[in-house]
Amino acid sequence: MKNILFCFILFLFLACSSTSKVKVVSYDHIVEKQGLVIDVREENEIKLGMVKDALWIPLSKMKSNPKEVSQEITMKSQGRPVFIYCRSGKRASQFIELIEGSKKNVTNIGGFDSLVKAGFKTTP
């Protein structure tokens, strides 16, 4: 019984310690921090709209060339915080895991629909 409890607690600890958990932030917070917003959805999905002023870098591009994309993010962010989203937050997590170098200023802000519902400004 103790072994089962220990395994359960260990599982919870590892699940909760992920660096790519979704963090809820407001659009005003991103604007205030002058953050770089990156949409990692694929081309067919961005036709539904994007967060205003977001940079589009699909996950497929990151998977094919993580070094180049990581350098692009570093260059464009210029030390500012980076906020990443997709449709649900899952691909944003995968994208963050592929970023080379420091990830301390990189935040997964979840899915597009949730951001729209939270009042994020969008472009068609």
C-alpha positions, -999 to 999 in steps of 0.1 A, spaced: 0 0 0 29 24 9 44 17 -25 12 26 -43 9 58 -24 45 67 -30 41 60 -68 9 81 -68 26 111 -50 57 108 -73 34 108 -104 16 139 -91 49 157 -84 63 149 -119 31 159 -136 29 192 -118 65 201 -122 63 203 -160 79 235 -173 53 238 -200 21 241 -180 -5 266 -193 -4 299 -175 -33 322 -175 -23 358 -184 -43 388 -197 -39 405 -230 -31 437 -210 -3 419 -191 13 409 -224 10 444 -238 24 459 -205 54 435 -206 58 442 -244 58 404 -249 63 386 -281 33 364 -288 38 333 -310 11 312 -327 23 277 -333 -8 264 -351 -6 252 -387 -17 272 -417 -52 258 -420 -59 269 -384 -47 305 -386 -73 312 -412 -97 313 -382 -78 343 -368 -48 350 -347 -40 370 -316 -33 406 -327 4 412 -335 13 375 -330 42 360 -349 33 328 -367 58 300 -364 40 266 -369 52 237 -347 61 218 -379 87 245 -387 101 242 -352 103 204 -355 121 206 -388 147 232 -377 148 239 -340 181 257 -340 171 282 -367 137 288 -351 152 292 -316 176 318 -330 147 336 -347 128 338 -314 159 351 -296 164 378 -322 128 389 -324 121 388 -286 152 408 -278 150 398 -241 113 404 -238 90 377 -225 76 352 -250 41 339 -249 31 309 -269 -3 295 -279 -19 269 -302 -54 255 -303 -54 239 -268 -20 244 -253 -6 209 -261 15 219 -291 26 251 -274 41 228 -247 58 207 -274 71 239 -291 86 252 -258 104 218 -252 121 222 -286 134 257 -279 171 257 -276 187 278 -249 170 296 -220 133 291 -216 128 311 -184 109 339 -201 88 316 -222 52 309 -212 25 286 -226 -7 307 -226 -30 279 -238 -54 277 -267 -68 303 -292 -104 299 -283 -97 304 -246 -77 335 -254 -106 349 -274 -130 342 -246 -106 359 -222 -107 391 -243 -75 389 -263 -76 411 -294 -75 391 -326 -71 397 -363 -91 379 -390 
